[in-house]
């Protein structure tokens, strides 16, 4: 499973989301790719998804949530996305 987190670097909510998602991914042997909204790749994803709110999490390229999730909510998203036992 591929996990991508879209963030803006000057946001405390984005920093919080990155900490939560990095912890979840570390515990579940997943790689978290953090995409800054100022980077070319980040801008491409934002444009493709027509996103105007961050942070946003994508699992296997599909937008699954916007905003900051709790650890439990993040695990539920992984489970719903097909991870057998997060």
Buried (B, 14 or more C-beta within 10 A) or exposed (E): BEBBBBBBEEBEBBBEBBEBBBEBBEEBEBEBEBBBBEEEEBBEBBEEBEBEEBBBBBBEEEBBBBEBBEEEBBBBBBEEBEBEEB
